[in-house]
Amino acid sequence: MFDDEELQEIRSAKADWDEESVAPTVERFGERKETFTTDTEGQTVDRLYTPADVADLDYGEDLGFPGDEPYTRGVYPTMYRGRLWTMRQYAGMGTATETNERFHYLLDEGQTGLSMAFDLPTQMGYDSDNTMAAGEVGKTGVAIDSLSDMETVFGGIPLDEVSTSMTINAPASVLLAMYIAVGDKQGVDREELRGTIQNDVLKEYIARNTYIYPPEPSMRIITDIFEFCAEEVPNFNTISISGYHVREAGSTAAQEIAFTLGNGIEYVEAAIEAGLDVDDFAPQLSFFFASYNNVLEEVAKFRAARRMWYRIMEERFDAQNPKSKQLKFHTQTAGSTLTAQQVENNVVRVAYQALAAVLGGTQSLHTNGKDEAVGLPTEESVRTALRTQQILAEESGAADTIDPLGGSYYVESLTDDLADEAFEILDRIDGKGGMLPAIEDQWVQREIQDVAFERQREQEEGERVIVGVNEYQVEEEEDVDIEEVDEALEAQQQETLAEVREDRDDEAVEAKLDAVREAAREGDNLMPYLIDAVKVYATTGEICDAMRDVFGEYQGGGI
């Protein structure tokens, strides 16, 4: 962008500035710290960035224009000038009825997409009356035992008018089957269904551990979903490859990029091995990242990830469809940064994190409630979180021009640094044979744990300031209203489930479950059989058990 002579003049002028202006000022007044570093990488942040720091930047190769390769500046030509990001607040309130009420409330308040949280038994493929579900029903989200619950959740909500994200992984195929069945019952054409299932089991082995089946059948189920949706539900994102939980477990920003894209590579390779053409399913892949407090680092992370995925799909998989090479992603503000101390500070943290996501070009956004460090968010805190996005969209000006930090010497330099470091990590993963062997060897987990341990040490020793926690404390904390789950909910949900079992045709249920088992054994695409099973009100647990009968259950401790 600058010729060699101009760059040399800039370097010389900066050296003069360092000597004549900076040195006397630092000698007299000092600086706040001896060394400034990025939030997670520990990379030194220079005092000033100039064109010399981006001397190798090629505008066409490294940046381009929004909507054009390599998509660094955004995946759409007009970005938020055409349409704002989807405001998708994560919600799941114990019972299906309560969740339906919360969804209607959020839509009435201006939310533009739904995001569905499930309780732990549902995430693990257990019904609410299973002994493994005791004490957990409805605690972390909504309990979905059968199609009846899903019908209740979406009562009065036409599925051709909303986009729905479902944070579900191991039983994602079953919950997607229920969603499709609800759409069928509403008379909605399957091509009109829009949304995302998380469906990212590799991340479960790395960070969350809500898996059911061993890796091989788990990957088979995922590729079945890819194949089915490419034909039947083409506007539904079949996976949300999640760096969010990797980051929440303690990773650096570069690790978040690398491990997320590494999982993406693994899914693409599995689908191709299963006989799918990359351009038939890749446009339906989506990603999910966290947004943390260091605004500029997060912006650079999102930009680097877009450029990297383009190059991976272009060079590694020879994708031809431009949509196959576009990294589209949802962002959630960082739950692990929320503090139980001085919870009002969390409103500020969430606002900065949301700003970083928007400046980085996210396609949809969830903003956390201020009270989520102590419990489920109250209706008031959810409204404030949604208003944070609306103020950002309507009042801040951040959405008025595309990639407003593009061209910043610092942001461009940091984008390059993060991409380089993430590619180096991907090279190490390739050297281990890919993400599956790297996870099996526990290498990925150890890499994250080492960073998390160091960050905790820094916080405990005061090297890393957490406002309200290890600095700027107050003696007395204000009382915080906490959203509590009624302990009677579990019995209520079990009664609802018993009524479903009483009213259904048990012979039809057994026949459909046998068909699921047969399809699992024979290698047929499972999705049509799952849809048939949920339509006769086979339960989540029964369907997952049918697949457990064939695939077994993963016990952990290394793949």
VEXDREN-2710 file (C-alpha; in Angstrom, 1 decimal):
% VEXDREN-2710
k/r/px/py/pz
1/MET/0.0/0.0/0.0
2/PHE/3.1/2.2/0.4
3/ASP/6.3/2.0/-1.7
4/ASP/9.6/1.2/-0.1
5/GLU/10.8/4.8/-0.1
6/GLU/7.6/6.0/1.7
7/LEU/7.9/3.1/4.3
8/GLN/11.5/4.0/5.0
9/GLU/10.5/7.6/5.5
10/ILE/7.8/6.5/8.0
11/ARG/10.2/4.2/9.9
12/SER/12.8/7.0/10.1
13/ALA/10.2/9.5/11.3
14/LYS/8.9/7.1/13.9
15/ALA/12.4/6.6/15.2
16/ASP/12.8/10.4/15.5
17/TRP/9.4/10.6/17.3
18/ASP/10.5/7.9/19.7
19/GLU/13.7/9.7/20.6
20/GLU/12.5/13.3/20.6
21/SER/8.9/13.1/21.9
22/VAL/8.3/9.8/23.5
23/ALA/11.5/9.2/25.5
24/PRO/11.4/12.5/27.4
25/THR/7.8/12.1/28.2
26/VAL/8.3/8.5/29.5
27/GLU/11.3/9.6/31.5
28/ARG/9.3/12.3/33.1
29/PHE/5.9/10.7/33.6
30/GLY/6.4/7.0/32.9
31/GLU/3.7/4.7/31.5
32/ARG/1.0/2.7/33.3
33/LYS/2.8/-0.6/32.7
34/GLU/6.2/-1.7/31.5
35/THR/4.6/-4.0/28.9
36/PHE/1.1/-4.0/27.3
37/THR/-0.2/-7.3/25.9
38/THR/-3.3/-8.5/24.2
39/ASP/-6.0/-10.0/26.5
40/THR/-5.4/-13.7/25.8
41/GLU/-2.4/-14.1/23.5
42/GLY/0.1/-12.3/25.7
43/GLN/1.4/-10.7/22.5
44/THR/3.1/-7.3/23.1
45/VAL/1.0/-4.3/22.0
46/ASP/3.3/-1.7/20.5
47/ARG/2.9/2.0/21.6
48/LEU/2.0/3.0/18.1
49/TYR/1.3/1.3/14.7
50/THR/2.1/2.8/11.4
51/PRO/2.0/1.7/7.7
52/ALA/5.3/0.0/8.3
53/ASP/3.5/-2.6/10.5
54/VAL/1.3/-3.6/7.5
55/ALA/3.9/-3.3/4.8
56/ASP/3.2/-6.7/3.4
57/LEU/-0.6/-6.2/3.3
58/ASP/-2.1/-6.8/-0.1
59/TYR/-5.5/-5.2/-0.3
60/GLY/-6.9/-7.6/-2.9
61/GLU/-5.4/-10.8/-1.4
62/ASP/-5.8/-10.0/2.3
63/LEU/-8.8/-7.7/2.5
64/GLY/-10.9/-7.3/-0.6
65/PHE/-14.4/-5.8/-0.5
66/PRO/-17.4/-6.9/1.6
67/GLY/-19.1/-9.8/0.0
68/ASP/-16.0/-10.5/-2.1
69/GLU/-13.1/-13.0/-1.5
70/PRO/-11.4/-13.4/0.9
71/TYR/-14.4/-12.0/3.0
72/THR/-12.1/-10.4/5.6
73/ARG/-14.3/-7.3/5.5
74/GLY/-17.6/-9.2/5.7
75/VAL/-19.6/-11.8/3.9
76/TYR/-22.3/-9.5/2.4
77/PRO/-21.8/-6.5/0.1
78/THR/-24.0/-4.2/2.2
79/MET/-23.7/-5.8/5.6
80/TYR/-25.8/-3.9/8.2
81/ARG/-26.7/-1.1/5.8
82/GLY/-28.9/-3.7/4.1
83/ARG/-30.1/-5.7/7.2
84/LEU/-29.1/-5.7/10.8
85/TRP/-27.7/-8.8/12.5
86/THR/-30.3/-11.1/13.9
87/MET/-30.9/-10.3/17.6
88/ARG/-31.2/-13.7/19.0
89/GLN/-31.6/-13.9/22.8
90/TYR/-30.9/-17.4/24.3
91/ALA/-34.0/-18.6/26.3
92/GLY/-35.4/-21.7/27.8
93/MET/-37.6/-21.6/30.8
94/GLY/-38.2/-24.9/32.5
95/THR/-41.4/-26.0/30.9
96/ALA/-42.5/-25.7/27.3
97/THR/-45.3/-23.3/28.3
98/GLU/-43.0/-21.0/30.1
99/THR/-40.6/-21.0/27.2
100/ASN/-43.4/-20.2/24.8
101/GLU/-44.3/-17.2/27.0
102/ARG/-40.7/-16.0/27.1
103/PHE/-40.4/-16.3/23.3
104/HIS/-43.6/-14.3/22.7
105/TYR/-42.3/-11.7/25.2
106/LEU/-39.0/-11.3/23.4
107/LEU/-40.6/-11.1/20.0
108/ASP/-42.9/-8.4/21.3
109/GLU/-39.9/-6.5/22.6
110/GLY/-38.3/-6.5/19.1
111/GLN/-36.1/-9.6/19.1
112/THR/-35.7/-10.8/15.5
113/GLY/-34.7/-14.5/16.0
114/LEU/-35.3/-17.2/18.6
115/SER/-32.6/-19.1/20.4
116/MET/-33.6/-22.2/22.4
117/ALA/-31.8/-23.5/25.5
118/PHE/-32.4/-27.1/26.7
119/ASP/-32.2/-28.6/30.1
120/LEU/-29.4/-31.1/30.8
121/PRO/-31.4/-34.3/30.5
122/THR/-32.6/-33.2/27.1
123/GLN/-29.0/-32.4/26.1
124/MET/-28.0/-35.9/27.2
125/GLY/-30.9/-37.7/25.5
126/TYR/-32.8/-38.6/28.7
127/ASP/-36.6/-38.1/29.3
128/SER/-37.7/-36.2/32.4
129/ASP/-38.7/-39.4/34.2
130/ASN/-35.4/-41.1/33.8
131/THR/-33.5/-41.6/37.0
132/MET/-30.5/-39.8/35.4
133/ALA/-32.7/-36.7/35.1
134/ALA/-33.5/-36.4/38.8
135/GLY/-33.0/-32.8/40.1
136/GLU/-32.0/-31.4/36.7
137/VAL/-35.4/-31.1/34.8
138/GLY/-35.9/-27.6/33.5
139/LYS/-32.8/-26.2/35.3
140/THR/-30.6/-25.1/32.5
141/GLY/-33.3/-24.6/29.9
142/VAL/-36.5/-26.2/28.6
143/ALA/-37.3/-29.9/29.0
144/ILE/-38.3/-31.4/25.6
145/ASP/-39.5/-35.0/26.1
146/SER/-41.7/-35.3/23.0
147/LEU/-43.2/-33.5/20.0
148/SER/-45.9/-32.4/22.3
149/ASP/-43.5/-30.2/24.2
150/MET/-42.1/-28.8/20.9
151/GLU/-45.6/-28.0/19.7
152/THR/-46.2/-26.1/22.9
153/VAL/-43.0/-24.1/22.7
154/PHE/-43.9/-22.8/19.2
155/GLY/-47.6/-22.3/19.8
156/GLY/-48.7/-19.2/18.0
157/ILE/-45.3/-18.8/16.4
158/PRO/-45.4/-19.5/12.6
159/LEU/-42.1/-21.2/11.7
160/ASP/-42.0/-19.6/8.3
161/GLU/-41.8/-16.2/10.0
162/VAL/-38.9/-16.8/12.5
163/SER/-35.4/-18.1/12.5
164/THR/-34.7/-20.5/15.4
165/SER/-31.3/-21.5/16.8
166/MET/-31.2/-24.6/19.0
167/THR/-28.3/-25.2/21.3
168/ILE/-28.3/-28.9/21.2
169/ASN/-25.6/-31.3/20.2
170/ALA/-25.7/-35.1/20.7
171/PRO/-29.5/-35.4/20.2
172/ALA/-29.5/-32.6/17.6
173/SER/-31.0/-34.9/15.0
174/VAL/-33.9/-35.7/17.2
175/LEU/-34.7/-32.1/18.1
176/LEU/-34.3/-31.1/14.5
177/ALA/-36.8/-33.9/13.5
178/MET/-39.3/-32.4/16.0
179/TYR/-38.8/-28.9/14.6
180/ILE/-39.4/-30.2/11.1
181/ALA/-42.5/-32.1/12.3
182/VAL/-43.9/-28.9/13.9
183/GLY/-43.4/-27.1/10.6
184/ASP/-45.1/-29.9/8.8
185/LYS/-48.1/-29.7/11.1
186/GLN/-48.2/-25.9/10.6
187/GLY/-48.2/-26.5/6.9
188/VAL/-44.9/-24.7/6.4
189/ASP/-42.9/-25.8/3.4
190/ARG/-39.6/-27.3/4.6
191/GLU/-37.7/-25.0/2.3
192/GLU/-39.1/-22.1/4.4
193/LEU/-37.7/-23.3/7.7
194/ARG/-34.8/-21.2/8.8
195/GLY/-32.4/-21.5/11.8
196/THR/-29.5/-23.4/13.1
197/ILE/-28.8/-26.5/15.2
198/GLN/-25.5/-26.5/17.1
199/ASN/-24.8/-30.2/16.4
200/ASP/-21.1/-29.9/17.2
201/VAL/-20.0/-33.1/19.0
202/LEU/-16.3/-32.6/18.7
203/LYS/-16.5/-29.5/20.9
204/GLU/-18.4/-31.7/23.4
205/TYR/-15.5/-34.1/23.6
206/ILE/-13.1/-31.1/24.1
207/ALA/-15.0/-28.7/26.4
208/ARG/-18.5/-29.6/27.6
209/ASN/-18.9/-33.4/27.8
210/THR/-22.6/-33.6/26.9
211/TYR/-22.0/-36.4/24.4
212/ILE/-23.9/-39.6/24.0
213/TYR/-22.4/-41.8/21.3
214/PRO/-18.8/-42.6/20.3
215/PRO/-17.2/-40.4/17.7
216/GLU/-17.7/-42.6/14.6
217/PRO/-21.5/-42.9/14.9
218/SER/-21.7/-39.3/16.1
219/MET/-20.0/-38.1/12.9
220/ARG/-22.2/-40.4/10.9
221/ILE/-25.3/-38.8/12.4
222/ILE/-23.9/-35.3/11.6
223/THR/-23.3/-36.2/7.9
224/ASP/-26.8/-37.7/7.7
225/ILE/-28.1/-34.3/8.8
226/PHE/-25.9/-32.6/6.2
227/GLU/-27.2/-34.8/3.4
228/PHE/-30.9/-34.7/4.4
229/CYS/-31.0/-30.9/4.9
230/ALA/-29.2/-30.2/1.6
231/GLU/-32.2/-31.8/-0.1
232/GLU/-35.1/-31.1/2.2
233/VAL/-34.3/-28.1/4.4
234/PRO/-31.9/-26.1/2.4
235/ASN/-32.2/-22.8/4.4
236/PHE/-31.5/-24.4/7.7
237/ASN/-27.9/-24.3/9.0
238/THR/-27.0/-27.9/9.8
239/ILE/-24.2/-27.2/12.3
240/SER/-22.9/-24.3/14.3
241/ILE/-19.2/-25.2/14.7
242/SER/-18.6/-23.7/18.1
243/GLY/-15.5/-21.9/19.4
244/TYR/-17.6/-20.3/22.1
245/HIS/-17.3/-23.2/24.6
246/VAL/-13.6/-23.7/23.7
247/ARG/-13.0/-20.1/24.6
248/GLU/-15.1/-20.3/27.8
249/ALA/-13.0/-23.3/28.8
250/GLY/-10.0/-21.0/28.8
251/SER/-8.4/-20.9/25.4
252/THR/-6.7/-17.9/23.7
253/ALA/-8.3/-16.1/20.8
254/ALA/-5.9/-17.8/18.4
255/GLN/-6.8/-21.2/19.9
256/GLU/-10.4/-20.4/19.6
257/ILE/-10.0/-19.8/15.9
258/ALA/-7.8/-22.8/15.3
259/PHE/-9.7/-25.4/17.2
260/THR/-13.0/-24.2/15.8
261/LEU/-11.8/-24.2/12.2
262/GLY/-10.0/-27.5/12.9
263/ASN/-13.3/-29.1/13.9
264/GLY/-14.8/-27.6/10.8
265/ILE/-12.2/-29.3/8.7
266/GLU/-13.0/-32.6/10.4
267/TYR/-16.7/-32.3/9.6
268/VAL/-16.0/-31.4/6.0
269/GLU/-13.7/-34.3/5.5
270/ALA/-16.2/-36.7/7.1
271/ALA/-19.0/-35.5/4.8
272/ILE/-16.8/-35.8/1.7
273/GLU/-15.7/-39.3/2.9
274/ALA/-19.4/-40.2/3.2
275/GLY/-19.8/-39.3/-0.5
276/LEU/-21.2/-35.8/-0.3
277/ASP/-19.9/-33.0/-2.6
278/VAL/-18.5/-30.1/-0.7
279/ASP/-20.6/-27.6/-2.4
280/ASP/-23.8/-29.5/-1.6
281/PHE/-23.5/-29.0/2.2
282/ALA/-20.8/-26.4/2.9
283/PRO/-23.1/-23.4/2.4
284/GLN/-25.2/-24.7/5.3
285/LEU/-22.2/-24.7/7.7
286/SER/-22.2/-21.9/10.3
287/PHE/-19.9/-21.0/13.2
288/PHE/-20.3/-19.7/16.8
289/PHE/-17.8/-17.6/18.6
290/ALA/-17.4/-15.8/21.9
291/SER/-16.9/-12.1/22.2
292/TYR/-14.6/-11.0/25.1
293/ASN/-13.7/-7.7/26.6
294/ASN/-10.6/-6.7/24.5
295/VAL/-12.6/-5.0/21.8
296/LEU/-9.8/-4.7/19.2
297/GLU/-8.5/-8.2/19.7
298/GLU/-12.0/-9.6/19.2
299/VAL/-12.6/-7.6/16.0
300/ALA/-9.3/-8.9/14.6
301/LYS/-10.2/-12.4/15.6
302/PHE/-13.5/-12.4/13.6
303/ARG/-11.8/-10.9/10.6
304/ALA/-9.0/-13.4/10.7
305/ALA/-11.4/-16.3/11.0
306/ARG/-13.3/-15.2/7.9
307/ARG/-10.1/-14.9/5.8
308/MET/-8.8/-18.3/7.1
309/TRP/-12.0/-20.2/6.3
310/TYR/-12.0/-18.8/2.8
311/ARG/-8.5/-20.0/2.2
312/ILE/-9.2/-23.4/3.8
313/MET/-12.2/-24.0/1.6
314/GLU/-10.5/-22.6/-1.5
315/GLU/-7.2/-24.3/-1.2
316/ARG/-7.8/-27.5/0.9
317/PHE/-11.3/-28.5/-0.4
318/ASP/-11.4/-26.8/-3.8
319/ALA/-14.9/-25.4/-3.1
320/GLN/-16.5/-23.7/-6.1
321/ASN/-19.6/-22.2/-4.7
322/PRO/-18.8/-18.8/-3.1
323/LYS/-21.2/-19.6/-0.3
324/SER/-19.1/-22.6/0.7
325/LYS/-16.2/-20.3/1.4
326/GLN/-18.1/-17.7/3.5
327/LEU/-17.7/-18.0/7.3
328/LYS/-21.0/-16.9/8.7
329/PHE/-21.2/-16.8/12.5
330/HIS/-23.3/-16.2/15.6
331/THR/-21.7/-14.5/18.5
332/GLN/-22.5/-14.7/22.2
333/THR/-21.0/-12.4/24.8
334/ALA/-18.7/-14.1/27.2
335/GLY/-20.4/-15.8/30.1
336/SER/-17.2/-16.5/31.9
337/THR/-16.4/-12.7/32.2
338/LEU/-19.6/-12.1/34.2
339/THR/-19.1/-11.5/37.9
340/ALA/-21.3/-12.1/40.8
341/GLN/-19.7/-9.1/42.4
342/GLN/-21.2/-5.7/41.4
343/VAL/-23.5/-7.3/38.8
344/GLU/-24.3/-4.0/37.3
345/ASN/-20.8/-3.9/35.9
346/ASN/-21.8/-6.8/33.7
347/VAL/-24.1/-4.5/31.7
348/VAL/-21.0/-2.6/30.6
349/ARG/-19.0/-5.7/29.9
350/VAL/-21.8/-7.1/27.7
351/ALA/-22.1/-3.8/25.8
352/TYR/-18.4/-3.7/24.9
353/GLN/-18.5/-7.3/23.9
354/ALA/-21.5/-6.7/21.7
355/LEU/-19.8/-3.8/20.1
356/ALA/-16.8/-6.0/19.3
357/ALA/-19.1/-8.5/17.6
358/VAL/-20.8/-5.9/15.5
359/LEU/-17.6/-4.2/14.5
360/GLY/-16.3/-7.7/13.6
361/GLY/-19.2/-8.4/11.3
362/THR/-21.3/-11.0/13.1
363/GLN/-24.5/-12.4/11.5
364/SER/-26.4/-12.9/14.8
365/LEU/-25.8/-12.0/18.4
366/HIS/-26.9/-13.0/21.9
367/THR/-26.2/-10.6/24.7
368/ASN/-26.0/-12.1/28.2
369/GLY/-28.1/-10.9/31.1
370/LYS/-26.3/-9.1/33.8
371/ASP/-27.4/-11.7/36.5
372/GLU/-26.3/-14.9/34.7
373/ALA/-23.3/-15.3/37.0
374/VAL/-25.8/-16.0/39.8
375/GLY/-28.7/-17.7/38.1
376/LEU/-31.1/-17.7/35.1
377/PRO/-31.7/-14.2/33.8
378/THR/-34.8/-12.4/35.0
379/GLU/-37.2/-10.8/32.5
380/GLU/-35.8/-7.4/33.4
381/SER/-32.2/-8.4/32.7
382/VAL/-33.1/-10.1/29.5
383/ARG/-34.9/-6.9/28.3
384/THR/-31.8/-4.8/29.2
385/ALA/-29.6/-7.3/27.3
386/LEU/-31.9/-7.0/24.2
387/ARG/-32.0/-3.2/24.6
388/THR/-28.2/-3.2/24.5
389/GLN/-28.3/-4.6/21.0
390/GLN/-31.0/-2.2/19.9
391/ILE/-29.2/0.8/21.2
392/LEU/-26.0/-0.5/19.4
393/ALA/-28.0/-0.9/16.2
394/GLU/-30.0/2.3/16.3
395/GLU/-28.0/4.9/18.2
396/SER/-24.3/4.1/18.1
397/GLY/-23.5/4.4/14.4
398/ALA/-21.5/1.2/14.5
399/ALA/-23.8/-0.4/12.0
400/ASP/-23.7/2.5/9.5
401/THR/-20.5/1.7/7.6
402/ILE/-19.0/-1.7/6.8
403/ASP/-15.9/-2.9/8.6
404/PRO/-15.2/0.6/10.2
405/LEU/-11.9/-0.6/11.7
406/GLY/-10.6/-1.9/8.4
407/GLY/-7.4/-0.1/7.5
408/SER/-6.4/0.5/11.1
409/TYR/-2.7/-0.2/11.3
410/TYR/-3.2/-2.0/14.6
411/VAL/-6.3/-4.0/13.7
412/GLU/-4.8/-5.1/10.4
413/SER/-1.5/-6.1/12.1
414/LEU/-3.4/-8.0/14.8
415/THR/-5.6/-9.7/12.2
416/ASP/-2.5/-11.0/10.5
417/ASP/-0.8/-12.0/13.7
418/LEU/-3.9/-14.0/14.9
419/ALA/-4.3/-15.7/11.5
420/ASP/-0.6/-16.6/11.4
421/GLU/-0.7/-18.1/14.9
422/ALA/-4.0/-20.0/14.3
423/PHE/-2.6/-21.4/11.0
424/GLU/0.5/-22.6/13.0
425/ILE/-1.8/-24.4/15.5
426/LEU/-3.7/-26.0/12.5
427/ASP/-0.4/-27.2/11.2
428/ARG/0.4/-28.8/14.5
429/ILE/-3.1/-30.4/14.4
430/ASP/-2.4/-31.8/10.9
431/GLY/0.8/-33.2/12.2
432/LYS/-1.2/-35.2/14.8
433/GLY/-3.5/-36.6/12.1
434/GLY/-6.3/-34.1/12.5
435/MET/-8.7/-33.0/15.3
436/LEU/-10.0/-36.4/16.2
437/PRO/-6.5/-37.8/17.1
438/ALA/-5.5/-34.6/18.8
439/ILE/-8.6/-34.8/21.0
440/GLU/-8.1/-38.5/21.6
441/ASP/-4.6/-37.8/22.8
442/GLN/-6.0/-35.0/25.1
443/TRP/-3.6/-32.6/23.4
444/VAL/-6.3/-30.0/22.6
445/GLN/-7.6/-30.2/26.2
446/ARG/-4.2/-29.8/27.7
447/GLU/-3.4/-26.8/25.5
448/ILE/-6.6/-25.1/26.8
449/GLN/-6.1/-26.1/30.4
450/ASP/-2.6/-24.7/30.4
451/VAL/-3.9/-21.3/29.3
452/ALA/-6.8/-21.4/31.8
453/PHE/-4.5/-22.2/34.7
454/GLU/-2.2/-19.3/33.8
455/ARG/-5.1/-16.8/33.5
456/GLN/-6.4/-17.9/36.9
457/ARG/-3.0/-17.4/38.4
458/GLU/-2.7/-13.9/36.9
459/GLN/-6.1/-13.0/38.4
460/GLU/-5.3/-14.4/41.9
461/GLU/-2.0/-12.6/42.0
462/GLY/-3.5/-9.3/40.8
463/GLU/-1.6/-9.2/37.5
464/ARG/-4.9/-9.3/35.6
465/VAL/-7.5/-6.8/36.9
466/ILE/-11.1/-7.9/37.2
467/VAL/-13.1/-4.8/38.2
468/GLY/-15.1/-5.5/41.3
469/VAL/-13.4/-8.8/42.0
470/ASN/-9.7/-8.2/42.7
471/GLU/-9.8/-4.4/42.3
472/TYR/-12.3/-1.7/43.1
473/GLN/-14.3/-3.9/45.4
474/VAL/-17.2/-2.7/47.6
475/GLU/-17.8/-3.8/51.1
476/GLU/-21.5/-4.5/50.7
477/GLU/-23.1/-6.0/47.7
478/GLU/-26.7/-5.1/46.7
479/ASP/-29.3/-7.9/46.7
480/VAL/-29.9/-9.4/43.3
481/ASP/-33.2/-10.7/42.1
482/ILE/-32.7/-14.3/41.0
483/GLU/-34.9/-16.2/38.6
484/GLU/-35.6/-19.5/40.4
485/VAL/-36.9/-22.8/38.9
486/ASP/-40.0/-24.1/40.8
487/GLU/-39.1/-27.4/42.4
488/ALA/-42.6/-28.6/41.5
489/LEU/-41.7/-28.3/37.8
490/GLU/-40.1/-31.7/37.6
491/ALA/-43.2/-33.5/38.8
492/GLN/-45.3/-31.4/36.5
493/GLN/-43.1/-32.3/33.5
494/GLN/-43.3/-36.0/34.4
495/GLU/-47.1/-35.8/34.5
496/THR/-47.2/-34.2/31.1
497/LEU/-44.9/-36.9/29.7
498/ALA/-47.1/-39.6/31.3
499/GLU/-50.1/-38.1/29.6
500/VAL/-48.4/-38.2/26.2
501/ARG/-47.5/-41.9/26.7
502/GLU/-51.1/-42.7/27.7
503/ASP/-52.6/-41.0/24.6
504/ARG/-50.3/-42.3/21.9
505/ASP/-50.4/-45.5/19.8
506/ASP/-47.7/-47.7/21.5
507/GLU/-47.6/-50.2/18.6
508/ALA/-46.9/-47.4/16.2
509/VAL/-44.2/-46.1/18.5
510/GLU/-42.4/-49.4/18.8
511/ALA/-42.6/-49.9/15.0
512/LYS/-41.0/-46.5/14.4
513/LEU/-38.3/-47.1/17.0
514/ASP/-37.5/-50.5/15.4
515/ALA/-37.2/-48.7/12.1
516/VAL/-34.7/-46.2/13.7
517/ARG/-32.6/-49.1/15.0
518/GLU/-32.7/-50.8/11.5
519/ALA/-31.6/-47.6/9.8
520/ALA/-28.8/-47.1/12.3
521/ARG/-27.6/-50.7/11.7
522/GLU/-27.9/-50.6/7.9
523/GLY/-26.4/-47.2/7.3
524/ASP/-29.5/-45.6/5.9
525/ASN/-29.9/-41.8/6.4
526/LEU/-31.5/-41.6/9.9
527/MET/-33.4/-38.3/9.5
528/PRO/-36.6/-39.6/7.7
529/TYR/-36.9/-42.3/10.3
530/LEU/-36.4/-39.9/13.2
531/ILE/-39.1/-37.6/11.8
532/ASP/-41.5/-40.6/11.5
533/ALA/-40.7/-41.5/15.1
534/VAL/-41.3/-38.1/16.6
535/LYS/-44.6/-37.8/14.7
536/VAL/-46.0/-40.7/16.6
537/TYR/-44.8/-39.1/19.8
538/ALA/-41.8/-41.4/20.5
539/THR/-39.9/-39.5/23.2
540/THR/-36.4/-38.0/23.1
541/GLY/-35.1/-40.6/25.5
542/GLU/-36.7/-43.5/23.6
543/ILE/-35.3/-42.4/20.3
544/CYS/-31.8/-41.8/21.7
545/ASP/-32.0/-45.2/23.5
546/ALA/-32.9/-46.8/20.1
547/MET/-29.6/-45.4/18.7
548/ARG/-27.7/-46.3/21.9
549/ASP/-28.8/-49.9/21.3
550/VAL/-26.9/-49.8/18.0
551/PHE/-24.1/-47.3/18.5
552/GLY/-23.3/-47.8/22.2
553/GLU/-22.5/-45.0/24.6
554/TYR/-19.3/-43.1/24.9
555/GLN/-17.8/-43.4/28.4
556/GLY/-15.2/-40.6/28.2
557/GLY/-11.6/-40.6/29.1
558/GLY/-10.2/-40.3/25.6
559/ILE/-11.8/-41.0/22.2
END
